[in-house]
Amino acid sequence: MEKEFGKDIRRAAERSGRKPATWRESERHEAREVVLNRIGSVAVQRATTRTWEEWVVTLDAEGMRGKEHRDVVGHLLRAHELTSWWAQMVSVGYEQSRGQRVVHEPATGFEVSVSRSLEASASDVFRAFNDPARRNWSTVRDYIVRTTIAPRSLRLGMPDGTLVSVAIDRKGNTRCTVTVQQTKLADNAATDAARSYWRDALARLADMLAD
């Protein structure tokens, strides 16, 4: 009887175009995505298999609350096998959720620039960034290519909402310099993580193109 009664209430509400307050509150709760370190739960789950809510519960249970940033990053690298990029991102977000980190940033965010000379043609480097099938050098492969000027530059949208500009300076037929500039970073920790990531990624790119 109670189930039928509940169905009758739902049908009556649907006919009137109104919804019970509990349903409306539930829908409002579902619509609010948790965002930490400028990254939403959906993006974090897609990259790390856990939402922000799950990471907070997990890291609390594993004794990370109150730990130093480097300790949390090391734990994420060892225990959860995250990439260096996502270990930094998850650590910063977790620290924000626990009040251990307050973000103070310029209006346009922080930025970082990394350059490397490659023994490869500008066209090959351009394709390595632009073609999803050629992104094995990168641990972050689900970025969006927003604009391109082949084979000189690309503008990328990263999963965490930051922007990346790639400039490819041709130095002959088989040599070029690549400069990557990432903007809208959240804070100094994110800047350090991005710098480390791009140094490693461009080194892997150089190895891949040298084969």
C-alpha positions in Angstrom: 0.0 0.0 0.0 2.8 2.4 0.9 4.5 1.9 -2.5 1.2 2.5 -4.3 0.6 5.6 -2.2 4.0 6.9 -3.2 3.3 6.2 -6.8 0.0 8.1 -6.6 1.8 11.1 -5.1 4.4 11.1 -7.9 1.7 10.8 -10.6 -0.3 13.6 -9.1 2.7 15.8 -8.8 3.7 15.1 -12.4 0.2 15.9 -13.6 0.3 19.2 -11.8 3.7 20.0 -13.1 5.0 20.3 -9.5 7.5 18.2 -7.7 7.8 17.4 -4.0 10.3 19.5 -2.1 12.5 16.4 -1.4 12.7 15.6 -5.1 13.6 19.3 -5.9 16.3 19.3 -3.2 17.7 16.0 -4.5 17.9 17.4 -8.1 19.7 20.5 -6.8 22.2 18.4 -4.9 22.9 16.3 -8.0 23.4 19.4 -10.2 26.1 20.7 -7.9 29.4 19.1 -9.0 32.2 19.3 -6.5 35.1 21.4 -7.9 38.5 21.5 -6.2 41.7 22.9 -7.7 39.6 24.1 -10.6 38.8 20.5 -11.6 35.3 19.0 -11.4 34.6 15.6 -10.0 33.7 14.2 -13.4 37.1 15.1 -14.9 38.9 13.7 -11.8 37.0 10.4 -12.0 37.7 10.1 -15.7 41.4 10.4 -15.1 41.9 8.7 -11.7 38.8 6.4 -11.4 37.6 8.4 -8.2 35.5 11.5 -7.7 36.6 14.3 -5.4 34.2 12.9 -2.7 35.8 9.5 -3.0 39.3 10.9 -2.9 38.6 12.8 0.3 37.2 9.8 2.0 40.0 7.5 0.8 42.8 9.8 1.8 41.3 10.6 5.1 41.0 6.8 5.8 44.7 6.4 4.7 45.9 8.9 7.3 46.7 11.8 4.9 44.8 14.5 6.6 47.2 17.1 7.9 50.2 15.6 6.1 52.7 17.7 4.2 52.0 18.2 0.5 55.0 16.2 -0.6 53.9 13.3 1.6 50.4 13.2 0.1 51.9 13.4 -3.4 54.3 10.5 -2.6 51.5 8.4 -1.2 49.3 9.0 -4.3 52.3 8.0 -6.5 53.1 4.8 -4.6 49.8 3.6 -3.2 47.5 4.6 -6.1 50.0 4.7 -9.0 48.8 8.1 -10.3 50.9 10.0 -12.8 53.0 12.8 -11.4 50.5 15.3 -12.9 47.4 13.8 -11.3 49.2 13.1 -8.0 49.9 16.9 -7.7 46.3 17.8 -8.8 44.6 15.4 -6.4 46.9 16.4 -3.6 46.2 20.1 -4.0 42.4 19.5 -4.3 42.4 17.3 -1.2 44.4 19.9 0.8 41.8 22.5 -0.3 38.9 20.4 0.9 40.5 20.0 4.3 41.3 23.7 4.7 45.1 23.1 4.5 45.5 25.2 1.4 43.9 28.6 0.5 44.3 29.6 -3.1 45.5 33.1 -3.8 46.0 33.7 -7.5 46.2 36.6 -10.0 43.1 37.4 -12.0 44.4 35.4 -14.9 45.9 32.5 -12.9 49.4 31.3 -12.8 51.4 30.2 -15.8 54.5 28.2 -16.8 56.6 27.8 -19.9 58.9 24.9 -20.9 61.0 24.6 -24.1 63.0 21.8 -25.6 65.0 21.3 -28.9 64.0 18.2 -30.8 65.7 16.2 -33.5 62.5 16.0 -35.6 60.7 18.0 -38.2 58.1 20.6 -37.3 55.5 18.6 -39.1 56.2 15.4 -37.1 56.0 17.4 -33.8 52.8 19.0 -34.9 51.2 15.7 -35.7 52.3 14.2 -32.3 50.3 16.9 -30.6 47.4 17.1 -33.0 46.7 13.4 -33.8 45.1 11.4 -30.9 46.7 8.2 -32.2 50.2 9.7 -31.8 49.9 10.9 -28.2 51.7 7.9 -26.5 54.4 10.4 -25.3 51.8 12.1 -23.1 50.2 10.8 -19.9 47.4 13.3 -20.4 45.9 12.3 -23.8 42.3 13.6 -23.5 43.1 17.2 -24.1 41.1 19.1 -26.8 42.8 20.8 -29.7 41.1 24.1 -30.0 43.0 25.9 -32.8 45.9 25.1 -35.0 48.2 26.7 -37.5 50.0 23.8 -39.1 52.8 23.1 -38.5 53.7 26.0 -36.3 51.3 26.2 -33.4 48.4 24.6 -31.5 46.1 25.8 -28.7 45.0 23.0 -26.3 42.3 22.7 -23.7 43.4 20.5 -20.8 41.1 18.3 -18.7 41.6 20.5 -15.6 40.4 23.6 -17.4 43.9 25.1 -18.0 45.0 26.3 -21.5 48.2 25.3 -23.3 49.8 27.1 -26.2 52.3 25.1 -28.3 54.8 27.0 -30.5 57.0 25.0 -32.9 60.0 26.9 -34.3 61.5 25.2 -37.3 65.3 24.9 -37.3 65.8 23.1 -40.6 64.3 20.0 -42.1 65.0 17.7 -39.1 65.2 20.0 -36.1 62.9 22.3 -34.2 62.3 24.0 -30.9 59.0 23.4 -29.0 57.8 25.8 -26.4 54.8 24.9 -24.3 53.1 27.6 -22.2 50.3 26.5 -19.8 48.1 29.2 -18.3 45.2 29.5 -15.8 47.0 27.3 -13.3 45.6 27.4 -9.8 48.7 28.1 -7.6 52.4 27.5 -7.2 52.0 23.8 -6.6 50.0 23.4 -9.8 52.7 25.5 -11.6 55.5 23.2 -10.3 53.5 20.1 -11.3 52.9 21.5 -14.8 56.6 22.4 -15.2 57.6 18.8 -14.2 55.0 17.3 -16.4 56.0 19.1 -19.5 59.7 18.5 -19.0 59.1 14.8 -18.8 56.5 14.8 -21.6 58.8 16.6 -24.0 61.6 14.2 -23.1 59.3 11.3 -24.0 58.3 13.0 -27.2 61.9 13.4 -28.2 62.6 9.7 -27.6 59.5 8.7 -29.5 60.4 10.8 -32.6 64.0 9.7 -32.5 62.9 6.0 -32.9 
